[in-house]
Amino acid sequence: MNPLLKMIVLSFVVSLTTRVTAEEDLNVLPPATGKMAEVGHVYHALQQQSYAASAKRQAEYEALKTSEQCEAYQERMKEFFRTQIGDFPERTPLNPRIIGRLKGKGFRVENVIYESWPGHHVTANLYLPTTKPPYPGVLIPCGHSHDGKADDRYQRVCMLLAQNGMAAMCYDPIGQGERYQVLSKEPNEFFRGTKRYRPPHPQVQFYCTAEHTLMSVSSIPLGSNAARYRIWDGMRSIDYLVSRPDIDPKQIGCAGNSGGGTLTSYLMALDDRVKCAAPGCYSTMYRSLIDFNGPQDGEQIIFGQLAYGLDIPNYTLMRAPKPTLICAATHDSTFKIEGTWELFRESKRFYTRMGYAERVDLIEADAPHGFGLKLREGTARWMSRWLLNKENAIFEGELPVFTYQELQCSQSGQILLDAGERSLFEINQGLNQELVEERIKQWANMDLNTARKKVRDITKITKLNDLHRPEFKEVGTIKREGYHIKKMILTPEHGVPLPALLFHPDDVSGEIVLYLNGAGKQVDAAPGGKIEQRMKQGDVVMALDVRCIGETSRKNNRRINWAHGLLGPNYHEFALAFLLGDSMVKLRAEDILVSARFLSEYQSKAKPRKIELTAIGETAIPALHAAALEPEQFSQVSLSRMVPSWGEVVKTPETHNQLINTVHGALKVYDLPDLIKLAGASKVKVSHPASVTENLAAKDQ
């Protein structure tokens, strides 16, 4: 054929296909309206579960009447909290060093560095009074400031404390200041994807919130999250304070704002050395977060905490009756003040039951979110009252601040670039290597039924026989040459409608296929596409969107712009499921199981047939779990674009959209290759393995 004529014909075919596809509406669900249009079906359903968990927790709280009951409740919550974050390692030598010294008006500063883990350093500034020691010591965990400890608000509260007779130490959290853990090889003038904010060092790429959550991506398969490392840094910082002869080890305080308020809350709940605490711009009810902005970044979500009854107020309740000042801002757009007052009332009643109502208080600044002047002064007065036994009317006045460079502790400005420094991801990789050896031994001595039970126990995926059959309805039909497409909605017991396209050839002579594309059921549904090719073989194919895929995926979630696209569009759905003790892998695997059973029984007059399962991209890992736990349901399993191992996720700093396919603590029991054995290696075909860094946001810009 003439090349020009061939091009014209090809253009006509493409144009015709595009026009036909455009005329065919392959959407199944009716357009969402109101609040549902904003949050989507999946998040809405999880919200309802969180409300039920909150009501259960509230009933348990109301049942606490005596001091003894309160103390038992505290211990149970502390034990759960420690377990869910993976508990803490043994203490190793701090090897502290004083890097430099600075002078201020009525105080002096020491730039210090110490190891929270061997080879993993914390950079900190210690503000000391000029009066005679020993001094009370107040730890100041940073909020989400890009400059970490060099942020002027944290400098000023430290200066204010030191001028009033208390030592104050502010340290860089991982992922902030001098301790970013994901550095680029090429310099960056701005943070990735923005022209507004400049990073503190040219090799820093992502907002601290994104880094914190990438750390959780690495940690969750190990049964931990970024909170473990953040809390451990704080505890080791207190270790350093109490090791100094000029600090009174019995007079330790802790105060932080925003993300630092989170860390203050964690530390004051778990470390008994914190005598006096002042968490700021964090204390609210979790329902306020869920209903307005959604769960926050990685270290602020603890696996299963809402299901267990561990809400944000519990961090205050766990430390009662030790002195606690709740610092809040009237116009805080993230941590709503209405929820803060509800939390305060809970706390006041709890402290009263324990006999010390006066030890918990609240200060509300008529200001937006942030460690503003009134909260800094209120914090200093509270610390003075309980650590120095002084009721002083402390006012800040003018306090010139130091530069980032003056407060620098590392040689390069980023500790990760200094010789011998280990990143958090390297620590996690070492922990996983220990688990690899344990898993090899376990699987060598386990039969498949025992192994399957262990996988089910850690994933909590419900047995197929215990899953209710979904409701279904047909909502339309599309006719094509040689076959027709039925639009169907399956609604399992959880209530989220799952849209499906059932491709039915005029002459059925082949297999029954459940087809799951992680980019949505419509991707391969066009005329001439992969699904039509199966039609020509006589196969019946149902293309389905499981939860958070295709039509059930969140659209344009602007509240996670901080994630730089690294976490996918359904971060809030993952996070809320995580808070409720579930993984999206579990939820999707159960969707796959009920849909496969439905398909095997659909219009079947004979014995239900086994299903051929095809899963591509984001659906591959939950499909593998479904096949591993219910292998008799499937005749063949084809998986493509799947990462080969969670071990790759653990050791890689800059992963893309891997959070939604993590299972908390899975690597203590199994890795993805182990599931292939359970599903039946002879019937599982894996092709085109994906990299954990595939389609990074950086490549799209």
N, C-alpha and C positions, 0 to 999 in steps of 0.2 A: 504493500500500500504506500502511496505517495506520503512522505513524511509530513507535508503540510496538511493533507487530507486526514491523516492519522491524528494529528494534533487537534484539528477541528472536531472530529468525531469524539475524541477523548474529552475535549472541553464541553461538548454537548452532553455527554454522559454524566460528567461531574455536575454540570448545571442542573440536569434533570434530577439527579440523585439529591442534590441540595434542596431543589424545589419540593420534591416529594417528601423529603425529611422535614422540611419546614412546615408543609401542610399537615403532616402527622404530628399530633401532640402526644409525645410519649410520657408526659407527666401523668401521674395517677392521682395523687392527693389533691383535694381542693385547695385553693390558695388560703393560707392562714391569715387571720385578721387579728387586730388588737395586740394584746400582750403575747399571744402565741406566735404572731409574726415576728416579734422581736427575739424571743428566747427559744422558740422551736419546741416541737413535741417532746424531744428527749429530755431537755433541761426541765421542762414543765413537770414531766412525770417524776423526775428525781427530786424536784422541789417538794412535791407532795410527800415523798418518802422522808425527806428531811423534816417536814413539819410533824410527821408522826413520831420520828425519833426525838424531836424537841419536846413534844408533849409527854412522851415516856420519861425523858430526863426530868422534866419539871415535876412530875408526880413523885419521882424518887427523891428529888430535892425536898419537896414538901413533907415527906415522911421522916426527915431527919429532925429530931426534937431535942435530943440530949447531946451534951458535949462528947460523950463516949461514941455515940452514933456518928457524929461529925468526924471524929478522929479515925474511925474505921473507914469511913467514906474517903477521907483524904489518902490513906495508905493504899486503898484499892485503886484510886485514880493515879497515884504516883507510879505504882507498879505497872499499870496498863501503859502509861505514857512512856516509861523507860523501855518497855518491851517493844512498843510499836515503832520507836525510832532506832531499834537495834541495840539498845543499851550502850554502855561506854567501855572503851578499852582500858587496859591497865595504864596507870600513870608511868610515864617515862621521864628522864631528866629534862628539865626546861632549858638548860644551858643558856641562861640569860646573858645578854650583853648590853651595856650602855653605849650607844652609838654617838651621841652628842648631847650638848646641854644648851639651854636658852634661858634668858632672863626676861621677866615681865614685871609689871608694877604690882608688888605685893605677892609675887609667886615666882617660881622657877620651873623649868621643864626639862625632863630627861627623855630623850628619844631612845626607846628600848626595843629589843628584839628577843624572842624566845621561841622554843619549839613546842607546839601543841601535840604533834606527832613527830617521831624521829625524821629529821630532814624536811619538816613542813613547818614554816616559821610564821609567827604572828608579829606584825609591826604595830607599835603602840607609842603613845606619848603620855608620860606621867607628869601631871601638874602637882607641884608640892608647895605647901605654905612656907613662908620664910621664918615662921615661929619654931619653937623647940618641939621636936618629935617626942613620943609617937603620935601619929595622926590617924583618925578614922580614914578608911579607904573606900572610895565610891567608884564603882565600875560604870562606864558610860558606853554601852553598845550603840553603834551608829545606826541611824535609820538608812533609808535607801538613797544615800548621797553618793554621787559618782566619785567625789574626792575623799570619801571615807572620813577618817579622823580629822582631816584638814578643813572640813566644812566649818564655816564661821560659827554656826549655831552650836555645834558640839565643842568647839574651842571656847566659846563664851561661857557655857555652863560649867566647863572644867575650871576656867579662870575664876569664876564666881565662887565655886566651892573652895578652891585653894585660897582665895583671899579671905575666906571666912573659916579657916582653920582645918579644912578637910582636904586630903589628897584625892585627886580624881584622875582616873586613867581611862583614856579613850583609845580603842584599838580598831584597826581595819578589819572588817569582816571579810571572809573569802568572797571574791567577786566585786570588791570595792577598793578604792584607794590604791594602795601598793600591792594588793593581793588578788588581782584578776587572774582567773585560771584558764581563760580561753583567749590566747593572744594570736594575732595574725603575723605573718612574716613581713607583709608590706605595711608601711605606715598609713594611718587613717587620720584625716583632718577632723572628721566628725564621726559620731557613732553611726553604725551601719543603718542605712535607710533614712537618715534625717540630716538636715542642714542646720538644725537648731542648737545641738549640744556638742561640745567638744569633749573628748575623753581626756582623762588625766595623763595619759601616756599614748604616744602615737600607735602602739601596737594593740591597744584595747579596741575591741570591736563592738561589743554588745552592752546594752543597759545591764545594770547589776541585777535587776529582776529576772532578765532572761538568763544570765549566768547562774543565778541561784536555782532556777528551774532545770537548766541543763545538768546541774549537779544532782538534782533529784532523779532525772532520767537515768543517770549512771548508777544511782544508789538504790532505787526501788527494787530492781531484780534481786538485790542482795538482802532485802528486808529492812531497808533503812530509807532515809531521805536527807536532804540538805540540812534539816533541823539538827540532826545528830552532830554534824560537824560544826555548825554554828554554836550549838550549846556547849560542845566540848571546848571550843576556843574560849568561850566565856568562863567556863570552869577552870581552865588552865590559866586564864588571866587572873582569876581570883587566887589560884595557887601562887602565882608570882607575887601578887600584892602581899599575901600573908607570909611569904618567905622573907620579906624585907624587915629589917629591925626597926625601921622608922614608921612602920604601919602597925596599928593595933589590930590583931587578927580577930578580935571579938566585936569589932565595930566596923562591919562591912555593909556598904549600901550598894544599890544598883538602880540606875535610872536611864531610860532611853526613850526615844520618840519614834513613832511610825514603825518601820521594821525594827528599830531599836526598842520600841515598846513591846513588840512581839518577843524579842530576845530577853528583855527584862522580865516579861511575864513567864517565859520558860525557865529562866535561871532562878527567879524567886520561888517558883513552884518546886524545883528539883534540888537546889543547892541550899542546904540548911544554914550555911554560913552567911547568907544574905539576911541580915537583921532588919534592914529597912529598905523599902522599894518604892519606886515611883514610875510605873509604866505610863507612857504618854501617847495619845492619838492612835490607840489600838484597841482599847478595852470597849467592846460592844458585844451584842449578842450575834451569834453566827447567822441567825436568820436575817439580820439586817444586811450582812454582806451578801448572802445568797439572793436576797430579793432585789438588791440595788446594783451592786457592781460585780457580783460574783466572787467566788473564792480567789484569793490572792496568789502570789507566786509560791515556788516550790517548798520553801521552808515553813510556810504558813498553813500547810495542809498535812495533817497527820492521819495515817491510814486507819480507817474505821472509827475515828474519834466520835463522830456524831452518832453512829449506831450504838456505841458503848455508853454514850452520855457525857462525853468530855467536850463541853462547850467552852468558849473563851472565858466565861466567868470562873470556870474551875481552876484556872491558874491562880486566881486570887484566893479562892476557897481553899486550895491545897496548902497555902502557907499560913492560913489563919492560926493563931491570932497575932502574927507578927505585923508590925506597922506597914501599911500600904496606902500610898496616895495615888488615886486614879486621876491622871491628868487628861483633860479633854478640851476640844475646841468646838464652839457652838456651830460653826459653819464648815465642819469637816465633811467633805463630800464623799469620803470613802467609809470611814468608821462613824456611822450615824450617831448623833448625840442622843436620840431617843433610845437607842439600844444601850448606850453608855449608862444612862440613868436607870434602865432596867437592871443592868449588871450591878450597878452600885447598890441598888435596893436589895438584890439577892445577897451581895457581899455583906452589907450592913446587918441583915437579919442573921446570917451565918455567924458573923463575929459576935453578935449579941448572944446567940445560943452558946457560944464558947466563953462568954463572960467578959468580953473586951470590945464593946461597941465603939469605943473612942479610937481604936487603932486603925480604923479604915476611914478614909475621907475622900472627897472629890473636889477638884478645882476645875472650873470651866472658864476658859478664856473666850471672850467674844471675838473670835478670830478664825481664820481658815486653818486647815491641816498644817501642822508644822510645830517645831520646837521654838515657839515665839517667846518674847520677853516675859510675859506673865507666867508662862509655864516654867521657864528657867528659874525665875525668882521663887515661884512656889515650890519647885523641887529643892532649891537650896535651903529654904526655910524648913521644909519637912526633914531634910537630912540633918540640919543643925539641931532640930528639936530632939530627934531620936538617937543621933550618934554623939552629940556634944551636950545634950541636956540643956540647950540654950533656946530661948524663944526670942529670936532676933528678927527685926523687920529688915530683911535683906533686900537691897535694891542694887541693880546692876551698874548703872552709870556707863560711861564710855570705856570700851575695852578694845583697843586695837588688836588685830589678829595677825598671826604669822602666815607666811606663804607656805604653799604645798612643799616647796623645796626645803624650807627651813625645818619642817617637821618630818622630812623624809628619813627613813631608817634603812632602806635597802640601798645597795650600791648603784643600781641602774634606774631606780624609780618604779620598778616592778620586781617584786621578790622572786617571781618565777624565772626571771632572766639571770638571777644570780647563780653562781656555780653550786651544784649539788642540791638545789631545791627540788622537792617532790611535790607534784600537784595532787589535788584531791583525786583526780582520775587515776593517777598512778597508785595511790593508796587503795582505791577500789579494785584496780586490776590485781593487786597483790592479794586482797581478800578473796577475790574470785578464784585465783589460782589455787588457794587453799581448798576452796569448795570443789574445784574440779577434781582434785585427788579423792576427796570424800565421795563425790558422786560416782566416780569410776568404781570404787569399792562397793558402794551400795548397789549399783545396777548389776554388777557382776554376780551378786548373790541373791537377786530378787527375781521371782517369777513375774510374769506380765500382769497378772491380776493384782498382786500386791503393789506393783509399781503404779498401775492405773489408779488404785485407791489413794496412794500418796499424792498423785497429781490432782486427783479430784479434791482431796482434803485441802491442798494449798490454794487451788483455784476457786473452790466452792461452786464449781459448775454443777448444776442440778442434773440428776439422772433423767434421761429422756422419759422414762415411765412416770416420773413425778411431775413432768411439765404438762400443763393443760393444753389441750388442742386449741388452736387459735380460731377465733371467729373469722369468717371471710365473706367477701362479697365481690361480685363482678361489677365494674363500673363503666365498661365500654369495650368495644371491639374495633380492631383495625384489620382490614383485609388486604393481603398482599398476594402476589401470584404464587400459588402452590401452598400457601399457608395463611393462617390468621393469627392475630395477637390479641389475647384477652388481657384487659387491664384489671388487676385484682388488688384488693387490700386485705392483707392478713393482719389481724389484731390479736396478739398473744395476751396472756393474762396481765402483763405489765401495762397494757393500755396504749402503747405507742403504735400507731398504724404503720405497717411495713408495706410499702408499695411494690408491686411486682408486675412484670410483663410475662405472660405465658405464651410462648411461641409454639403453635400446634400445627404440624404439617397435615396436609389433606390425606396423606398416606403415611400412617405411623408404622414404622418397621424397625426402629432403632432403640437407642437408650433413652432413659429419663435423666435429665441433667439439671442440677441446681447450679446456676451461673452467678458468681459474685465478683463484680469488678469494684475495686476500692475507689475508683473514680466515679462510680454511679452506674446503675443498671442500663442507662441509655447509651453508654459509650460504644458498645459493640452491637447496638441494636439497629443500626441503619441498614437499608438495603445494600446487599453485597458485603455486609460485615461478618464478623466471625460467627455470630449466632446464626445468621442465615445459612452459612456454610454447613452448620450442624443440621439445619432443616433439610438440606438436600440429601442428608444421610438417613432421613426419616426419624431423627431424634426429636423428642419433646423437651423443650428448654424453658425453664423458669428463671428469668433474670430478676434478682431481688435486691432491694436496698435494706440492709440491716441497719441497726441504730447508728446514727451519725455518719451515714453514707448517702450520697446522692440527695434525694428529696428530703431525707431526715437529717441532713447535715446542717450545721449552723451557717448562716450567710452573713457576711460583713460584720463580724463581731469586733467592733472598734475598741472594745474594752480590753483587748489583748494586743494592741499595737506594740506594747512593750516587748512582746515576744519575738519581734523581727521575723515572723513567719516560720520560726524554727519548730513551733509546737503544734502546727496545724490549726484548723479553724474551730476545733471542738475541745479546746483546753478546759473551758468551764464545765462541760459535760463530764470529761474525764475527772476533773478535780472533785466535783460533787459526788460522783460515784465512788471515788477513792475515799472521801470523807465518810461515806456510808459503808465502807468495807468491801466494795466491789471493784473489779477492774472492767474496763470496756471490753477486754478479751472475753471475760466471763459472759457479759451481757450479750455480746455479739455471737459467741459460741452457742448460747441457748437459743437465740433467734435462728441460727442456722439449723439447729437440731429440730426445732418445732416445724420449720419450713420444709426441711427434708422429709420429715414424716408426713406432713400434709401432702407434699408432692407425690410421695410413694403411694398414698391412699386415694389420691384425687381421681374420681371417676373410675376407680378400679373395682371390677366385679370379682376379680380373682385375688389371690394372696398378694399383699403389697410387695412391690419390687424394690430391690436395692437401688440406691441413687448414685449416679456419677456426680462427683463434686468438683467443680472448677472454681478456683479462687485466685484473684489477681491483685497484687499490691497490698493495700491496707487490710484486705479481708483474709489474706493468706494465713496469718498466725491464728486468728480465731477459728478458721476452717480446720487447720491442723489439730487444734485442741478438740474440736467437735469429733473429728475422725478418730483421734486417739482414744477418746473416752467412750465412743459408741461405734466401734469399727464395723459391727454387723449391719449398720444402717447404710454403708457405702460400698459400692462395688469397685470404684476407682476414685482416686483423689489426685487432681492435677493442681499444682501450686506454682505460681510464677511471681517474680518480683518480690520475693520474701528474703529478709535478712537471714543469713545462715545460722546465727547464734546470738543469744543475748550477751555473751561474753564480749562480742564486738561493740555492743551498745555501752557496756560498762566502761570500757577502756577508752572510748572515743569522746573527746571533749565537745566537738561540734556536730552533734547528730541532728537529723532533720525528721520531724514528725514521728519520732519513736516512742514518745511518752504514752500515746494512746494504746500502744501494743505491749506495754509492760505489765507484769504480774508481780505484786508485792511478795518478795521472799522466794520467788520461783527457783532461783539458782541454788537454794539450799536443798532442793529436791531433784530438779531436772533442768535440762536445757532443751532447746528446740529439736536438735537431732534425736534426743531420746523419745520424743513424741512420734517420730517416724516409725520407730520400732513398735510402739503401741498400736499405731494405725495399721501396720503391716507393710513392711518395706517393699514387698513385691507389688503392691497396688498403689503406692505413693510415687508420683512423678514430680520432681522439683526441677524447674527450669528458670533460666535467666535470674540467678540470685541477685538481690539488690544490695547496694552498699548502704550502710547506716547514715552516710553523708549525702546520699543521692538527692538531687534537686534542692540543694541548699539555697536559701533565700538570696545568698550572695550572687549566685549564678543567674538569678532572675532580674538583676538590677543593672 
